[in-house]
Amino acid sequence: MVHVTQGLSYTTFRELNTEPDRIETTRADVWADFISLKTLAILDVLENGDSPEGNTGALRNRELALFNDVVWPMMKMRPNYFIPFERDFEAKRVLSLLVLGVLLESMSKCNGNELVDESVFVNWRPGKTALFIWYGQTGLLGRRSIAVPDNSLELIVAAIKGGRHDEAYDRVRALPLPTGTELEEFCRRSVP
């Protein structure tokens, strides 16, 4: 349903999946993951009798709880029928989810009203030491790169592909990611 609302018919999505890097369908998958997480969080907050509007903390905490209780266990399943990890485009989807999880964690530790309001997609080029972060899929607020220590990305990708999820998550936590309200500004600065 989410891919249909993105304007991707089943036929179009299957056709895009024939591209070698599958970047477009991977971005669509990451967007669908984010929309699903956000929708479940809103429904949970509404079910508790709260309004998501003006209750940023409850919504943010629910997103983090859902990430920890639903998304993270699904990623750790072996064999994983939802997201196999053996190919680079699958590792990009998992890495995008891990970055989202770290951002949700960092925002939950601050007392502000920050929320991740857009999906977060990450990409990299093999052999390079930059991680590209897209914040937003519809308006494409922007893409920024962050410099990462040598071979950090290779170690994260190897951990993802090897099913060493906790190691991958710890390595993502060590990256110099923008946090809180920095994220939107971080990406907006790249838009001319």
URUR-V954842 format. One record per backbone hydrogen bond with DSSP energy under -1.0 kcal/mol. NH is the residue of the N-H (numbers start at 0). CO is the residue of the C=O. E is the energy in kcal/mol with one decimal. If there is no record, write none. Layout:
<<NH/CO/E> <NH/CO/E>>
//
This chain:
<<4/0/-2.1> <5/1/-1.3> <6/3/-1.9> <7/2/-2.4> <12/8/-2.9> <13/9/-2.5> <14/10/-2.3> <15/11/-2.9> <16/12/-1.5> <17/14/-1.7> <18/15/-1.5> <25/21/-2.4> <26/22/-2.3> <27/23/-2.0> <28/24/-2.4> <29/25/-2.5> <30/26/-2.4> <31/27/-2.5> <32/28/-2.5> <33/29/-2.3> <34/30/-2.8> <35/31/-2.4> <36/32/-2.3> <37/33/-2.9> <38/34/-2.6> <39/35/-2.4> <40/36/-2.2> <41/37/-2.5> <42/38/-2.6> <43/39/-2.4> <44/40/-2.4> <45/41/-2.7> <46/42/-2.5> <47/43/-1.4> <48/45/-1.8> <49/44/-1.9> <54/51/-1.4> <58/54/-2.0> <59/55/-3.2> <60/56/-2.6> <61/57/-2.0> <62/58/-2.5> <63/59/-2.2> <64/60/-2.4> <65/61/-2.7> <66/62/-2.5> <67/63/-2.8> <68/64/-2.8> <69/65/-2.6> <70/65/-1.6> <71/66/-3.3> <73/69/-1.8> <74/70/-2.3> <75/71/-1.7> <90/86/-2.1> <91/87/-2.2> <92/88/-1.4> <93/89/-2.3> <94/90/-3.1> <95/91/-2.3> <96/92/-2.0> <97/93/-2.5> <98/94/-2.5> <99/95/-2.2> <100/96/-2.5> <101/97/-2.3> <102/98/-2.5> <103/99/-2.6> <104/100/-2.3> <105/101/-2.6> <106/102/-2.3> <107/103/-1.8> <120/133/-2.3> <122/131/-2.0> <127/124/-2.1> <130/145/-2.4> <131/122/-3.2> <132/143/-3.4> <133/120/-3.4> <134/141/-1.7> <135/118/-2.8> <143/132/-2.2> <145/130/-2.2> <147/128/-2.5> <151/148/-2.2> <154/150/-2.2> <155/151/-2.3> <156/152/-2.9> <157/153/-2.4> <158/154/-2.1> <159/155/-2.5> <160/156/-2.9> <161/157/-1.9> <162/159/-1.5> <163/158/-2.7> <164/162/-1.4> <167/163/-2.2> <168/164/-2.8> <169/165/-2.5> <170/166/-2.3> <171/167/-2.2> <172/168/-2.3> <173/169/-1.1> <174/171/-1.5> <176/174/-2.1> <181/178/-2.1> <182/179/-1.6> <184/180/-1.3> <185/181/-3.4> <186/182/-2.0> <187/183/-2.8> <188/184/-2.0> <189/186/-1.4> <190/187/-1.9>>
//
